[in-house]
Amino acid sequence: MALKRTTVMVDEADLHTVKMAAKQQGRSESELIREAFHLVALKSQRWDGQWDIPTVDFGYEVTDAEVNRVVRHRIGSE
């Protein structure tokens, strides 16, 4: 991956937090900032094509109420 140098103005408190996190994690500040920058870039992407998402046919219509009931049962809320 080729890297490009840039200058960014940031809030002092945020910079302090990043410095502390880098120290605690044993990583460089640049690495943490690149990771955050990459996450923003991914979040901003838009996909135009159709997604190939498989569907499951249970043989009947699955309602919101049924999904909620099963989820509550599985997590022990019922």
C-alpha positions in Angstrom: 0.0 0.0 0.0 1.5 3.3 -1.0 1.1 6.0 1.6 0.5 9.7 0.9 1.5 12.4 3.4 -1.2 14.8 4.5 -1.8 17.4 7.2 -4.9 17.3 9.4 -6.1 19.7 12.1 -7.5 17.9 15.1 -8.9 18.7 18.5 -6.2 18.8 21.2 -8.1 16.5 23.5 -8.6 13.9 20.7 -4.9 14.0 19.8 -4.0 13.5 23.5 -6.4 10.5 23.6 -4.8 9.0 20.4 -1.3 9.5 21.9 -2.4 7.7 25.1 -4.1 4.9 23.1 -1.0 4.4 20.9 1.2 4.2 24.0 -1.1 1.7 25.7 -1.4 -0.5 22.6 2.2 -0.3 21.6 1.3 1.1 18.3 2.2 4.3 16.5 -0.1 7.3 16.4 0.1 7.2 12.7 -1.1 3.6 12.6 -4.1 4.5 14.7 -4.9 7.5 12.6 -4.5 5.5 9.4 -6.9 2.9 10.8 -9.5 5.6 11.7 -9.1 7.2 8.3 -9.6 3.9 6.6 -12.8 3.1 8.6 -14.3 6.5 7.5 -13.4 5.7 3.9 -15.1 2.3 4.1 -18.2 3.8 5.8 -18.5 6.4 3.0 -18.4 3.9 0.1 -21.4 3.2 -1.9 -22.0 0.0 -3.8 -24.1 0.3 -7.0 -24.3 -3.4 -8.0 -26.7 -6.0 -6.7 -25.6 -8.0 -3.7 -25.7 -11.8 -4.0 -27.5 -12.4 -0.6 -28.9 -15.9 -0.3 -32.5 -16.3 0.8 -34.0 -19.0 2.9 -37.5 -20.4 2.3 -39.1 -21.7 5.5 -42.3 -22.6 3.7 -44.2 -19.8 5.4 -44.0 -16.1 5.9 -41.7 -15.1 8.8 -43.1 -12.1 10.6 -41.4 -9.5 12.7 -43.3 -10.8 15.7 -41.9 -14.4 15.1 -38.3 -13.1 14.7 -38.7 -11.1 18.0 -40.2 -14.1 19.8 -37.4 -16.4 18.7 -34.6 -13.9 19.5 -36.1 -13.2 23.0 -36.4 -16.9 23.6 -32.8 -17.6 22.6 -31.3 -14.8 24.7 -33.5 -15.7 27.7 -35.8 -12.7 27.8 -39.0 -14.8 27.8 
